[in-house]
């Protein structure tokens, strides 16, 4: 299983966690725009409202370029809604903000599937200059309080969109496909397990794979899926692939049938990177993919997942679920 950890850097900046006031540590905080600021209630059991208020009071938010929200609860796990509400209400105080990551939480703080999320659409609507947006978690998979929700949205500036999930609901994927994101260059989905609400189908991906919805897309990550072979087969003939610079079908249950589809499909030799790490390919198919990379200069990632029984498809698993 892949370990989920905090970001060390974000949007090209080192991450700095806002520290509680300390009379014994007179160290001045970094300049507002020199770091990606991370807010965290977990170690101090402070209400998010207190942490957010201190952030607004002590940091020149007009210079903040990147922001990460760590654990936002100070007791029982609670919905992300108050965090979204605060960001939306104070969006005018962040004119330089270009990157936001919601739920920078590692498993020791909360399992991915336990995170209580909400509708994240208002954040994109309130920050029209945002260039990078990521969210971790999924909730229970069903629309409603506590689950990840997204409505189709138009956003002219967004260049990177990333969903890290152990069970990504299909309705979120469909909302991305129905959105207007003309500047988007990097799109990454972690689909996860059906057990945790990951019910995305290949049909849900049709607007993305056609290329029509995302005219500037250069990296596509369709990852961490229990239907990785089906996704690979769809990618093999997807129009969007011809203009990609990198493609990731990693972290999922990719096997020989998916690899065969890729090898039989449209050329992939124009890619700079083909990431298939955490796969379940047999040795002959590993060799064929490696040969493709060697012939074309494509950088191929083929770190393999652990498989208990090479003949048993049930032994395959996604890298990130709970």
Secondary structure, DSSP 8 states (H G I E B T S, - for coil): -------SEETTEEEEE-----TT-------TTSSEEEE--TTTT--HHHHHHHHHHHS-GGG--EEEE----SSS---THHHHHHHHHTGGG-TT--EEEE----TTT--GGG--B-B-HHHHHH-TT--EEEEE--TTSSSSTBS-B----B-SS--EEEEE-SB--HHHHHHHHTSB-TT--EEEEEEE-GGGT----TGGGHHHHHSSS-TT--EEEEEEETTHHHHHHHHTT-GGGGG-SEEE--SS---HHHHHHHHHSS--TT-SEEE--S----HHHHHHHHHHHHHHT-EEE------S-TT-GGG---S---
